[in-house]
Amino acid sequence: MIERKCLSCGTWNKEEDHCSKCGNPISPKEIIKVETKKKKLEEANKPKGKFELFTERMKNHKYFLIRVFYKIGYSIGMVFAALGGFFAWMVAMANG
């Protein structure tokens, strides 16, 4: 039989996931679930950075030429990322 002490009110509980007095989670699995939900909510509500706003404006710009420059720059960046990933994979496979 497992007894756990509630971190917020100090009540001892027997084999329960939530405190019988205050309702806060006391099981390690439940505490992890609550923390991950909080992190996801904070991440979703985080404001966008300046670079992200700039790229969105470029991608949806009203002038065609600026959208073309964005797509060319994005394509070049993706090619460099693919080449970097390939060379990293090659280096990792050389030891194995």
N, C-alpha and C positions, 0 to 999 in steps of 0.2 A: 504494500500500500504506500502510495506516494503522497506526501504532504507538501504543499507549496505555500509560501507566504506571498501575499499580494504586495507588490512594490509600492502601490499608492496608499492603501489604508492599513496595511500590516496585519490583516486577518489571515489566519491559517485555514487552508482549504484542502479537502481530500479528493484526489484524483478528478479534478474538474479543470476544464479549459478556461473558464472565466470565474472571477471572484464572486462568491455568493452574496457579498455585502455591497460592493460598489459596481460590479459588472465588468471591470477591466480584465483584459486577457492576462493569464498567469502561466499558461502552457508555452513552452519555448516555440512550438510551431505556430501558435496563434499570435505571439508577439512578433515573429518574423513576418507573418502575413500582414499585420497592421503596419509594420514599418515599411514594407515594400509598397503597400497601397499609398502611404504618405509620400514616399519618394516619387512614385509615378504621378501623383497629383501635383507635386511641386514641379516636376519636369514638364508636365503639360501646361502649367500656368506660368512658366518662366518666359519673360519677354524675349523677343528675337534680338539677336545682335545686329550691329551696324552692317557687317558684311552680308548676313543673310537678307536683310532688307534691301541692300544694294543689288544683290543677285536677283531677287524677286522683281525689282523694278526693271532690271535689264531684260529679264526673261519675258516680261509682259509689257514691254515698252510699246508706245503707239507707232514709233517709226520702225520700218522694216529693217533698215541698215543696222540699227543698234541691236535688234534681235538676232541678226545674222552674226554680228561680232560676238555676241554672247555665246551663240551655238558653236562658233569656231573655237573660242577660248575654252569652252566646256569640253569639246572634243579633244583638244590638245591636252588638257588636264587629265582626261580619262586615259589617253594613250600613255602618258607618263606614269600614271598610277598602275596601269596594267604591266608596263615594262618593269617598274619597280617591284611589283608583286612576283613577276616571273623570275627576276634575278634573285630575290630573296628566297624563293622556292629552290632555285638552282644551288645557292649557297647552303641551304639546309639539307639538300639531298647529297651534297658532296661528302658530308661526314658519315652518312648512313650507309 
